[in-house]
Amino acid sequence: MREATNVQEVAALGIDWMGFIFYPKSPRYVLQETGHQSSITNCQLKKVGVFVNEPLESLTLKAREYKLDYLQLHGGESPEMCISLQSEGYKVIKVFSIADAEDLGQVSAYEGKADYFLFDTKCKEYGGSGKKFDWSVLDAYRGNTPFLLSGGINPESIEEILSFAHPAWVGVDLNSGFEISPAYKNIDTLQAFINRIKEIKNE
């Protein structure tokens, strides 16, 4: 998220966390223009700062400045870095790119050193591909760290989400599939998606 009015509109939809991307190469980079900083500091939801291989000192400086609650790490950040950030009081979400069950082998080194994992579609660039990976490969995940699903989730994903089951799965990351333009979400589409999920769960 980036634009103040859009942030306020999305926050009113009943979501749990809101993400702000601090990766300069991303088209959703929140600091690429002046004036967006207040949309972060004024957000009343739990705030997730998304980083890619940011040096520890720079990362913690931004986390303090923008009062972030969660730090989502998309690069090659080490388990030791995750522990260091946790010791500063932040919740850590470590991201793993997944194409097949073999990619889950990298996860074990972070067990107990991150608060959440996020499983995203494997691609060449950081920041996601907008495509879905085969969620059935997560049957091989036997860790204790709860995880989020990401990658290619869009308004047509409702049935797949509701049919997915795993004891460690706790949520989904909604991003490009609900955008009008980078970092600008379609409020009507998001609202309809959230309402439909709630309706089906309550049936």
Residue pairs with C-beta under 8 A, 6 or more apart in sequence:
1 7
1 10
1 18
1 19
1 20
1 30
1 39
1 43
1 183
1 185
2 20
2 28
2 30
2 36
2 39
2 183
2 184
3 36
3 39
3 183
3 184
4 36
4 38
4 39
4 42
6 183
6 184
6 185
6 187
7 18
7 39
7 42
7 43
9 185
9 187
10 18
10 185
10 187
10 190
11 18
11 43
11 44
11 45
13 187
13 190
13 191
13 194
14 194
15 45
15 174
15 194
16 45
16 46
16 171
17 45
17 46
17 47
17 48
17 69
17 70
18 43
18 45
18 46
18 47
18 48
19 47
19 48
19 49
19 50
19 72
19 173
19 175
20 30
20 40
20 47
20 48
20 49
20 50
20 66
20 68
21 28
21 29
21 30
21 50
21 127
21 183
22 29
22 30
22 31
22 49
22 50
22 51
22 54
22 62
23 29
23 50
23 51
23 52
23 54
23 74
23 126
23 127
24 31
24 32
25 52
25 126
25 127
26 50
26 126
26 127
26 182
27 182
27 183
28 127
28 182
28 183
30 36
30 37
30 39
30 40
30 183
31 37
37 66
40 47
40 66
40 67
41 66
41 67
46 69
46 70
47 66
47 67
47 68
47 69
47 70
48 68
48 69
48 70
48 71
48 72
48 93
49 62
49 63
49 66
49 68
49 70
49 71
49 72
50 72
50 74
51 59
51 62
51 71
51 72
51 73
51 74
51 75
51 77
52 73
52 74
52 75
52 126
52 127
53 75
53 76
53 77
54 62
54 75
56 81
56 84
56 85
59 71
59 85
60 85
60 88
62 68
63 71
63 85
63 88
63 90
68 90
69 90
69 91
70 90
70 91
70 92
70 93
70 115
70 116
71 85
71 90
71 91
71 92
71 93
72 93
72 95
72 118
73 81
73 82
73 92
73 93
73 94
73 95
74 95
74 126
74 127
75 126
77 94
79 109
79 110
79 113
82 92
82 94
82 110
82 113
82 114
83 113
85 92
86 92
86 113
86 114
86 115
91 115
91 116
92 113
92 114
92 115
92 116
93 114
93 115
93 116
93 117
93 118
93 148
94 110
94 113
94 114
94 116
94 117
94 118
95 117
95 118
95 119
95 120
95 150
96 103
96 104
96 106
96 107
96 117
96 118
96 119
96 120
97 103
97 120
97 121
97 122
97 123
98 104
98 119
98 120
98 121
98 122
98 133
98 137
98 138
99 121
99 122
99 133
100 134
100 137
101 137
101 140
103 122
103 137
104 137
104 138
104 140
104 141
107 117
107 141
107 143
107 145
108 143
110 117
110 145
111 143
111 144
111 145
112 144
112 145
114 145
115 145
115 146
116 145
116 146
116 147
116 148
116 170
117 143
117 145
117 146
117 147
117 148
118 147
118 148
118 149
118 150
118 173
119 133
119 138
119 147
119 148
119 149
119 150
119 151
120 128
120 133
120 150
120 151
120 173
121 128
121 129
121 131
121 132
121 133
121 150
121 151
121 152
122 133
123 129
123 131
128 150
128 151
128 175
128 176
129 151
129 152
130 151
130 152
130 176
130 177
131 151
131 152
132 151
132 152
132 153
132 157
132 160
133 151
133 152
135 149
135 160
135 164
138 147
138 166
138 169
139 166
141 147
141 166
141 168
143 168
144 168
145 168
146 168
146 169
146 170
147 166
147 168
147 169
147 170
148 169
148 170
148 171
148 172
148 173
149 161
149 164
149 169
149 171
149 172
149 173
150 172
150 173
150 175
152 177
153 161
153 172
153 173
153 174
153 175
153 177
154 177
154 178
155 177
155 178
155 189
155 192
155 193
157 177
158 193
158 196
158 197
158 200
161 172
161 197
162 197
162 200
162 201
174 190
174 193
176 182
178 185
178 186
178 189
178 190
178 193
179 185
179 186
180 186
